């Protein structure tokens, strides 16, 4: 049986517009954001850099965490990102 993994992630533009999401395939989902599908939020604001992620074994935990992050004030989201990624590097390049 294949082990499932779920990810909560935060994408950013160079000007630090943020997008938070959840997926079971982080690599594929980040690639979709980088493609910039017309009409999408991430395309409109050029949100193409993976700046934060967390891994979960259960989708319900990932969704709960995504909702908790989305409720946080912007300053707390920035602190969360910088706790893992001080320089706001694009983590998808690693």
N, CA, C and O atoms as CSV, one atom per row, in Angstrom:
chain,resi,resn,atom,element,x,y,z
A,1,UNK,N,N,0.839,-1.196,0.000
A,1,UNK,CA,C,0.000,0.000,0.000
A,1,UNK,C,C,0.875,1.248,0.000
A,1,UNK,O,O,1.781,1.388,0.822
A,2,UNK,N,N,0.593,2.145,-0.928
A,2,UNK,CA,C,1.376,3.371,-1.045
A,2,UNK,C,C,0.978,4.371,0.036
A,2,UNK,O,O,-0.205,4.581,0.304
A,3,UNK,N,N,1.973,4.972,0.640
A,3,UNK,CA,C,1.724,5.968,1.680
A,3,UNK,C,C,1.283,7.277,1.038
A,3,UNK,O,O,1.888,7.737,0.070
A,4,UNK,N,N,0.239,7.864,1.574
A,4,UNK,CA,C,-0.262,9.135,1.069
A,4,UNK,C,C,0.366,10.272,1.861
A,4,UNK,O,O,0.641,10.146,3.054
A,5,UNK,N,N,0.581,11.357,1.187
A,5,UNK,CA,C,1.080,12.564,1.842
A,5,UNK,C,C,0.260,13.739,1.328
A,5,UNK,O,O,-0.122,13.790,0.158
A,6,UNK,N,N,0.002,14.667,2.216
A,6,UNK,CA,C,-0.757,15.869,1.881
A,6,UNK,C,C,0.060,17.064,2.327
A,6,UNK,O,O,0.791,17.002,3.315
A,7,UNK,N,N,-0.071,18.141,1.593
A,7,UNK,CA,C,0.753,19.315,1.861
A,7,UNK,C,C,-0.111,20.566,1.946
A,7,UNK,O,O,-1.027,20.764,1.148
A,8,UNK,N,N,0.196,21.399,2.921
A,8,UNK,CA,C,-0.296,22.771,2.967
A,8,UNK,C,C,0.882,23.597,2.496
A,8,UNK,O,O,2.014,23.382,2.931
A,9,UNK,N,N,0.620,24.540,1.613
A,9,UNK,CA,C,1.723,25.303,1.049
A,9,UNK,C,C,1.336,26.770,0.906
A,9,UNK,O,O,0.158,27.121,0.837
A,10,UNK,N,N,2.367,27.616,0.863
A,10,UNK,CA,C,2.153,29.043,0.632
A,10,UNK,C,C,3.015,29.431,-0.551
A,10,UNK,O,O,4.220,29.184,-0.575
A,11,UNK,N,N,2.374,30.044,-1.532
A,11,UNK,CA,C,3.060,30.588,-2.701
A,11,UNK,C,C,3.114,32.109,-2.534
A,11,UNK,O,O,2.287,32.702,-1.841
A,12,UNK,N,N,4.095,32.719,-3.178
A,12,UNK,CA,C,4.256,34.172,-3.084
A,12,UNK,C,C,4.694,34.741,-4.427
A,12,UNK,O,O,5.333,34.062,-5.231
A,13,UNK,N,N,4.338,35.993,-4.647
A,13,UNK,CA,C,4.894,36.737,-5.775
A,13,UNK,C,C,6.152,37.452,-5.267
A,13,UNK,O,O,6.440,37.431,-4.070
A,14,UNK,N,N,6.881,38.069,-6.161
A,14,UNK,CA,C,8.055,38.841,-5.733
A,14,UNK,C,C,7.658,39.986,-4.818
A,14,UNK,O,O,8.429,40.385,-3.945
A,15,UNK,N,N,6.439,40.523,-5.020
A,15,UNK,CA,C,5.966,41.613,-4.162
A,15,UNK,C,C,5.276,41.080,-2.901
A,15,UNK,O,O,4.691,41.851,-2.139
A,16,UNK,N,N,5.344,39.775,-2.685
A,16,UNK,CA,C,4.843,39.092,-1.493
A,16,UNK,C,C,3.325,39.030,-1.370
A,16,UNK,O,O,2.783,39.042,-0.264
A,17,UNK,N,N,2.644,38.964,-2.509
A,17,UNK,CA,C,1.236,38.586,-2.496
A,17,UNK,C,C,1.216,37.100,-2.187
A,17,UNK,O,O,1.964,36.334,-2.795
A,18,UNK,N,N,0.372,36.680,-1.254
A,18,UNK,CA,C,0.394,35.294,-0.778
A,18,UNK,C,C,-0.824,34.495,-1.228
A,18,UNK,O,O,-1.923,35.028,-1.378
A,19,UNK,N,N,-0.596,33.201,-1.439
A,19,UNK,CA,C,-1.668,32.256,-1.746
A,19,UNK,C,C,-1.407,30.997,-0.937
A,19,UNK,O,O,-0.303,30.455,-0.983
A,20,UNK,N,N,-2.402,30.521,-0.197
A,20,UNK,CA,C,-2.279,29.308,0.612
A,20,UNK,C,C,-3.182,28.242,0.035
A,20,UNK,O,O,-4.334,28.507,-0.306
A,21,UNK,N,N,-2.649,27.022,-0.074
A,21,UNK,CA,C,-3.436,25.930,-0.625
A,21,UNK,C,C,-3.082,24.601,0.021
A,21,UNK,O,O,-2.204,24.517,0.880
A,22,UNK,N,N,-3.796,23.561,-0.417
A,22,UNK,CA,C,-3.556,22.194,0.060
A,22,UNK,C,C,-3.566,21.274,-1.155
A,22,UNK,O,O,-4.325,21.498,-2.098
A,23,UNK,N,N,-2.728,20.240,-1.138
A,23,UNK,CA,C,-2.629,19.317,-2.266
A,23,UNK,C,C,-2.075,17.975,-1.810
A,23,UNK,O,O,-1.478,17.868,-0.739
A,24,UNK,N,N,-2.277,16.959,-2.632
A,24,UNK,CA,C,-1.651,15.667,-2.363
A,24,UNK,C,C,-0.444,15.440,-3.267
A,24,UNK,O,O,0.196,14.391,-3.204
A,25,UNK,N,N,-0.134,16.430,-4.114
A,25,UNK,CA,C,1.020,16.342,-5.020
A,25,UNK,C,C,1.630,17.740,-5.140
A,25,UNK,O,O,1.278,18.516,-6.028
A,26,UNK,N,N,2.539,18.035,-4.238
A,26,UNK,CA,C,3.095,19.389,-4.158
A,26,UNK,C,C,3.828,19.780,-5.436
A,26,UNK,O,O,3.672,20.899,-5.923
A,27,UNK,N,N,4.623,18.869,-5.978
A,27,UNK,CA,C,5.389,19.176,-7.185
A,27,UNK,C,C,4.470,19.545,-8.351
A,27,UNK,O,O,4.703,20.539,-9.039
A,28,UNK,N,N,3.426,18.743,-8.569
A,28,UNK,CA,C,2.480,19.013,-9.652
A,28,UNK,C,C,1.746,20.331,-9.420
A,28,UNK,O,O,1.587,21.128,-10.344
A,29,UNK,N,N,1.301,20.559,-8.184
A,29,UNK,CA,C,0.514,21.768,-7.892
A,29,UNK,C,C,1.343,23.033,-8.063
A,29,UNK,O,O,0.851,24.030,-8.593
A,30,UNK,N,N,2.587,23.003,-7.623
A,30,UNK,CA,C,3.461,24.164,-7.801
A,30,UNK,C,C,3.685,24.413,-9.294
A,30,UNK,O,O,3.683,25.561,-9.738
A,31,UNK,N,N,3.877,23.348,-10.066
A,31,UNK,CA,C,4.045,23.497,-11.518
A,31,UNK,C,C,2.817,24.150,-12.142
A,31,UNK,O,O,2.948,24.981,-13.041
A,32,UNK,N,N,1.625,23.781,-11.674
A,32,UNK,CA,C,0.398,24.397,-12.187
A,32,UNK,C,C,0.373,25.894,-11.873
A,32,UNK,O,O,-0.029,26.698,-12.714
A,33,UNK,N,N,0.795,26.266,-10.678
A,33,UNK,CA,C,0.843,27.698,-10.338
A,33,UNK,C,C,1.848,28.420,-11.229
A,33,UNK,O,O,1.593,29.541,-11.668
A,34,UNK,N,N,2.963,27.799,-11.494
A,34,UNK,CA,C,4.000,28.430,-12.316
A,34,UNK,C,C,3.558,28.580,-13.771
A,34,UNK,O,O,4.025,29.478,-14.471
A,35,UNK,N,N,2.655,27.698,-14.232
A,35,UNK,CA,C,2.110,27.800,-15.602
A,35,UNK,C,C,1.274,29.056,-15.765
A,35,UNK,O,O,1.176,29.605,-16.863
A,36,UNK,N,N,0.674,29.513,-14.678
A,36,UNK,CA,C,-0.118,30.743,-14.716
A,36,UNK,C,C,-1.369,30.638,-15.560
A,36,UNK,O,O,-1.525,31.373,-16.536
A,37,UNK,N,N,-2.257,29.738,-15.199
A,37,UNK,CA,C,-3.500,29.575,-15.957
A,37,UNK,C,C,-4.276,30.889,-16.006
A,37,UNK,O,O,-4.523,31.510,-14.973
A,38,UNK,N,N,-4.659,31.308,-17.215
A,38,UNK,CA,C,-5.379,32.584,-17.366
A,38,UNK,C,C,-6.615,32.653,-16.468
A,38,UNK,O,O,-7.374,31.691,-16.353
A,39,UNK,N,N,-6.795,33.807,-15.840
A,39,UNK,CA,C,-7.961,34.033,-14.994
A,39,UNK,C,C,-7.787,33.597,-13.553
A,39,UNK,O,O,-8.628,33.907,-12.709
A,40,UNK,N,N,-6.712,32.883,-13.256
A,40,UNK,CA,C,-6.511,32.427,-11.883
A,40,UNK,C,C,-5.880,33.535,-11.041
A,40,UNK,O,O,-5.227,34.435,-11.571
A,41,UNK,N,N,-6.081,33.460,-9.738
A,41,UNK,CA,C,-5.492,34.425,-8.812
A,41,UNK,C,C,-3.978,34.428,-8.937
A,41,UNK,O,O,-3.350,35.486,-8.984
A,42,UNK,N,N,-3.395,33.232,-8.992
A,42,UNK,CA,C,-1.926,33.147,-9.021
A,42,UNK,C,C,-1.356,33.710,-10.318
A,42,UNK,O,O,-0.259,34.270,-10.318
A,43,UNK,N,N,-2.079,33.570,-11.414
A,43,UNK,CA,C,-1.616,34.168,-12.677
A,43,UNK,C,C,-1.763,35.689,-12.635
A,43,UNK,O,O,-0.862,36.418,-13.050
A,44,UNK,N,N,-2.896,36.157,-12.137
A,44,UNK,CA,C,-3.173,37.596,-12.094
A,44,UNK,C,C,-2.123,38.338,-11.271
A,44,UNK,O,O,-1.724,39.448,-11.625
A,45,UNK,N,N,-1.678,37.729,-10.177
A,45,UNK,CA,C,-0.727,38.389,-9.284
A,45,UNK,C,C,0.681,37.808,-9.365
A,45,UNK,O,O,1.529,38.117,-8.527
A,46,UNK,N,N,0.933,36.973,-10.363
A,46,UNK,CA,C,2.253,36.372,-10.590
A,46,UNK,C,C,2.785,35.667,-9.337
A,46,UNK,O,O,3.936,35.858,-8.942
A,47,UNK,N,N,1.935,34.859,-8.730
A,47,UNK,CA,C,2.276,34.125,-7.509
A,47,UNK,C,C,2.869,32.782,-7.937
A,47,UNK,O,O,2.138,31.821,-8.175
A,48,UNK,N,N,4.196,32.724,-8.033
A,48,UNK,CA,C,4.856,31.557,-8.623
A,48,UNK,C,C,5.969,30.964,-7.760
A,48,UNK,O,O,6.640,30.024,-8.185
A,49,UNK,N,N,6.171,31.492,-6.570
A,49,UNK,CA,C,7.283,31.035,-5.731
A,49,UNK,C,C,6.759,30.261,-4.519
A,49,UNK,O,O,5.961,30.788,-3.745
A,50,UNK,N,N,7.204,29.018,-4.355
A,50,UNK,CA,C,6.847,28.230,-3.181
A,50,UNK,C,C,7.728,28.711,-2.029
A,50,UNK,O,O,8.948,28.551,-2.067
A,51,UNK,N,N,7.105,29.301,-1.003
A,51,UNK,CA,C,7.899,29.864,0.096
A,51,UNK,C,C,7.709,29.140,1.422
A,51,UNK,O,O,8.452,29.378,2.374
A,52,UNK,N,N,6.696,28.239,1.490
A,52,UNK,CA,C,6.451,27.522,2.745
A,52,UNK,C,C,5.620,26.287,2.451
A,52,UNK,O,O,4.755,26.309,1.575
A,53,UNK,N,N,5.880,25.201,3.183
A,53,UNK,CA,C,5.007,24.031,3.098
A,53,UNK,C,C,5.135,23.192,4.356
A,53,UNK,O,O,6.134,23.253,5.073
A,54,UNK,N,N,4.103,22.414,4.604
A,54,UNK,CA,C,4.077,21.440,5.693
A,54,UNK,C,C,3.495,20.148,5.138
A,54,UNK,O,O,2.619,20.180,4.274
A,55,UNK,N,N,3.980,19.010,5.632
A,55,UNK,CA,C,3.511,17.698,5.188
A,55,UNK,C,C,2.610,17.082,6.261
A,55,UNK,O,O,2.868,17.205,7.458
A,56,UNK,N,N,1.546,16.414,5.799
A,56,UNK,CA,C,0.605,15.740,6.692
A,56,UNK,C,C,0.306,14.342,6.167
A,56,UNK,O,O,0.371,14.091,4.963
A,57,UNK,N,N,-0.021,13.439,7.079
A,57,UNK,CA,C,-0.400,12.083,6.695
A,57,UNK,C,C,-1.891,11.961,6.373
A,57,UNK,O,O,-2.303,11.055,5.648
A,58,UNK,N,N,-2.692,12.876,6.915
A,58,UNK,CA,C,-4.141,12.800,6.744
A,58,UNK,C,C,-4.674,14.100,6.159
A,58,UNK,O,O,-4.308,15.193,6.593
A,59,UNK,N,N,-5.552,13.958,5.157
A,59,UNK,CA,C,-6.097,15.130,4.469
A,59,UNK,C,C,-6.858,16.029,5.435
A,59,UNK,O,O,-6.794,17.251,5.302
A,60,UNK,N,N,-7.575,15.465,6.400
A,60,UNK,CA,C,-8.348,16.314,7.333
A,60,UNK,C,C,-7.424,17.229,8.133
A,60,UNK,O,O,-7.786,18.366,8.438
A,61,UNK,N,N,-6.224,16.735,8.477
A,61,UNK,CA,C,-5.263,17.559,9.209
A,61,UNK,C,C,-4.716,18.669,8.313
A,61,UNK,O,O,-4.535,19.804,8.753
A,62,UNK,N,N,-4.456,18.325,7.053
A,62,UNK,CA,C,-3.940,19.326,6.112
A,62,UNK,C,C,-4.970,20.425,5.873
A,62,UNK,O,O,-4.624,21.606,5.856
A,63,UNK,N,N,-6.218,20.048,5.691
A,63,UNK,CA,C,-7.274,21.041,5.453
A,63,UNK,C,C,-7.471,21.923,6.685
A,63,UNK,O,O,-7.658,23.133,6.558
A,64,UNK,N,N,-7.430,21.331,7.855
A,64,UNK,CA,C,-7.572,22.123,9.092
A,64,UNK,C,C,-6.430,23.126,9.209
A,64,UNK,O,O,-6.649,24.273,9.600
A,65,UNK,N,N,-5.229,22.709,8.877
A,65,UNK,CA,C,-4.074,23.609,8.961
A,65,UNK,C,C,-4.176,24.715,7.909
A,65,UNK,O,O,-3.861,25.870,8.193
A,66,UNK,N,N,-4.611,24.368,6.705
A,66,UNK,CA,C,-4.792,25.381,5.660
A,66,UNK,C,C,-5.772,26.448,6.129
A,66,UNK,O,O,-5.516,27.642,5.975
A,67,UNK,N,N,-6.880,26.024,6.693
A,67,UNK,CA,C,-7.883,26.982,7.184
A,67,UNK,C,C,-7.314,27.846,8.299
A,67,UNK,O,O,-7.583,29.046,8.358
A,68,UNK,N,N,-6.527,27.238,9.188
A,68,UNK,CA,C,-5.924,27.997,10.295
A,68,UNK,C,C,-4.950,29.050,9.757
A,68,UNK,O,O,-4.924,30.181,10.244
A,69,UNK,N,N,-4.157,28.681,8.764
A,69,UNK,CA,C,-3.209,29.642,8.177
A,69,UNK,C,C,-3.969,30.771,7.493
A,69,UNK,O,O,-3.606,31.939,7.635
A,70,UNK,N,N,-5.009,30.436,6.759
A,70,UNK,CA,C,-5.777,31.465,6.045
A,70,UNK,C,C,-6.423,32.463,7.003
A,70,UNK,O,O,-6.616,33.625,6.646
A,71,UNK,N,N,-6.756,32.021,8.213
A,71,UNK,CA,C,-7.369,32.918,9.209
A,71,UNK,C,C,-6.358,33.843,9.881
A,71,UNK,O,O,-6.744,34.844,10.485
A,72,UNK,N,N,-5.079,33.524,9.786
A,72,UNK,CA,C,-4.053,34.321,10.468
A,72,UNK,C,C,-3.928,35.706,9.823
A,72,UNK,O,O,-4.111,35.858,8.616
A,73,UNK,N,N,-3.617,36.698,10.634
A,73,UNK,CA,C,-3.296,38.018,10.066
A,73,UNK,C,C,-2.020,37.914,9.222
A,73,UNK,O,O,-1.193,37.027,9.429
A,74,UNK,N,N,-1.885,38.815,8.293
A,74,UNK,CA,C,-0.733,38.803,7.378
A,74,UNK,C,C,0.602,38.736,8.123
A,74,UNK,O,O,1.494,37.993,7.713
A,75,UNK,N,N,0.753,39.486,9.190
A,75,UNK,CA,C,2.015,39.502,9.945
A,75,UNK,C,C,2.355,38.104,10.471
A,75,UNK,O,O,3.524,37.716,10.486
A,76,UNK,N,N,1.358,37.358,10.896
A,76,UNK,CA,C,1.607,35.999,11.385
A,76,UNK,C,C,1.962,35.051,10.242
A,76,UNK,O,O,2.769,34.139,10.421
A,77,UNK,N,N,1.369,35.259,9.078
A,77,UNK,CA,C,1.716,34.445,7.901
A,77,UNK,C,C,3.177,34.702,7.518
A,77,UNK,O,O,3.915,33.770,7.200
A,78,UNK,N,N,3.577,35.950,7.552
A,78,UNK,CA,C,4.968,36.295,7.230
A,78,UNK,C,C,5.916,35.660,8.242
A,78,UNK,O,O,6.952,35.116,7.859
A,79,UNK,N,N,5.579,35.722,9.519
A,79,UNK,CA,C,6.414,35.104,10.556
A,79,UNK,C,C,6.505,33.594,10.350
A,79,UNK,O,O,7.569,33.005,10.541
A,80,UNK,N,N,5.404,32.971,9.965
A,80,UNK,CA,C,5.397,31.534,9.691
A,80,UNK,C,C,6.344,31.206,8.536
A,80,UNK,O,O,7.162,30.293,8.643
A,81,UNK,N,N,6.234,31.939,7.451
A,81,UNK,CA,C,7.115,31.730,6.294
A,81,UNK,C,C,8.565,31.900,6.706
A,81,UNK,O,O,9.409,31.067,6.374
A,82,UNK,N,N,8.861,32.977,7.429
A,82,UNK,CA,C,10.249,33.277,7.785
A,82,UNK,C,C,10.808,32.308,8.822
A,82,UNK,O,O,12.026,32.219,8.981
A,83,UNK,N,N,9.939,31.578,9.535
A,83,UNK,CA,C,10.427,30.559,10.465
A,83,UNK,C,C,11.069,29.393,9.713
A,83,UNK,O,O,11.913,28.686,10.264
A,84,UNK,N,N,10.674,29.195,8.473
A,84,UNK,CA,C,11.208,28.114,7.644
A,84,UNK,C,C,12.112,28.647,6.538
A,84,UNK,O,O,13.038,27.962,6.104
A,85,UNK,N,N,11.848,29.853,6.088
A,85,UNK,CA,C,12.458,30.367,4.868
A,85,UNK,C,C,12.746,31.867,5.036
A,85,UNK,O,O,12.046,32.713,4.481
A,86,UNK,N,N,13.771,32.167,5.799
A,86,UNK,CA,C,14.128,33.552,6.157
A,86,UNK,C,C,14.283,34.464,4.932
A,86,UNK,O,O,13.902,35.634,4.975
A,87,UNK,N,N,14.832,33.935,3.862
A,87,UNK,CA,C,15.133,34.754,2.678
A,87,UNK,C,C,14.039,34.705,1.604
A,87,UNK,O,O,14.197,35.292,0.533
A,88,UNK,N,N,12.950,34.021,1.880
A,88,UNK,CA,C,11.856,33.881,0.914
A,88,UNK,C,C,12.346,33.255,-0.394
A,88,UNK,O,O,11.935,33.664,-1.480
A,89,UNK,N,N,13.227,32.262,-0.278
A,89,UNK,CA,C,13.713,31.543,-1.443
A,89,UNK,C,C,12.558,30.755,-2.070
A,89,UNK,O,O,11.607,30.392,-1.378
A,90,UNK,N,N,12.639,30.490,-3.373
A,90,UNK,CA,C,11.670,29.629,-4.023
A,90,UNK,C,C,12.064,28.185,-3.707
A,90,UNK,O,O,13.012,27.657,-4.288
A,91,UNK,N,N,11.340,27.551,-2.789
A,91,UNK,CA,C,11.673,26.206,-2.330
A,91,UNK,C,C,11.448,25.139,-3.395
A,91,UNK,O,O,11.930,24.015,-3.255
A,92,UNK,N,N,10.732,25.476,-4.442
A,92,UNK,CA,C,10.492,24.498,-5.510
A,92,UNK,C,C,11.751,24.265,-6.341
A,92,UNK,O,O,11.822,23.295,-7.095
A,93,UNK,N,N,12.719,25.123,-6.213
A,93,UNK,CA,C,13.975,24.963,-6.967
A,93,UNK,C,C,14.922,23.999,-6.288
A,93,UNK,O,O,15.954,23.644,-6.857
A,94,UNK,N,N,14.588,23.563,-5.066
A,94,UNK,CA,C,15.462,22.633,-4.329
A,94,UNK,C,C,15.024,21.206,-4.498
A,94,UNK,O,O,15.647,20.299,-3.946
